[in-house]
Amino acid sequence: QEMAPDWNDLANHFFEKPIEGVDLTIAEVDCVEAAMTCMDEGVDGYPSIKLYKDGNVLTDYFFARSLDRMKRFLSDKLVDIDQIEPNTIGVYTLNDLSFTKFVEKSDEVPVLVKFFIPGCEHCKTFQEVYDELVIKFMMEESEDLKFAEVNCMDTDSLDTCTEESVDGFPAVHLYKGGVLEDIFDGERTVEELANFVWQTVDPSRVESNDAMDEYMNLASLMGNMGGGEEEFEECDCSEPDCDCEEEDDLEELYEDDYIDEDEESDEEEYEEGDELDEESEGEYEEEDEESIEEDEESIEEDEKYIEEEEGEDQNKEEEKTQIETKEEKEGTVDSEKPEETTEKAEEKESLKDKLPETKKDEL
């Protein structure tokens, strides 16, 4: 039941897009209703898929029961690469059914594949360049290369474009021996593409388009042949063919250039020194600010400590004052008591003197 939708899609796909030159029929057998048939065919698990040809079992299918995997299985078994025809200029159109088989069957013959989408403006522009490249190789009667293209908007080519990691269009890949050899990332011109191909097919045929490089290579070669720097013979300036004045002019020119270079280097060093001074001043300012902040914090801590010490001293003085006051009060009380006793005694004696003698004796 899980495989049924993919199986129906497989049948519909090949009904709408049959394999060229292949008469394919997709069928199914209910092993409940036709138990003897399934037994005769050696079916011992469900679902089972078998490929028949001319009444005999060609092979059993042991892969994932998905639409894409079953399509590829039939392509590998039924598609004949030799029957695929190129277009008028020699470009093969490939898809999921034919790509892998075509590349692998080419063996050591390189295959240049263009991946494109029809709506891409860059792809439309590149189409003319690619066709011109194909015609150029055809005119040279080169049998060492095959050209192909894959439409990544075609639902039958999505798996190929995904597996080949195509993430931009147009893209050009070069395959050799069934594997990816190189990916083109240069300027999209016929010359650059041709050099890209020749680097793999025949490096000796790579053409250089840089005239300056050729000139420098030739100059280097001539310099090596001449033994390096040129040697000049000293001459007598009185001779008519002497070029002393020209040599003097050249020397002055070289000296002026040398002086200009020294001045430029001095200016650069001065600018670099200014930049370093500015950086160092900025660092010093930052360090000064940090030290000022630290000093302010330490001052605040000292002030807090002084306030705490003054508070403690004030408390001690208040306690001392209270103690002295208390002691003074106690001393006053003690001193007043004897005075009061003396006064009472004197009053008693004065009263005693006023009494008669008889009373004094009794007392």
Beta strands, then each sheet from edge to edge (+ up, - down):
strand 1: 50-53
strand 2: 56-60
strand 3: 91-94
strand 4: 111-116
strand 5: 146-151
strand 6: 171-176
strand 7: 179-183
sheet 1: 1+ 2-
sheet 2: 3+ 5+ 4+ 6- 7+
end
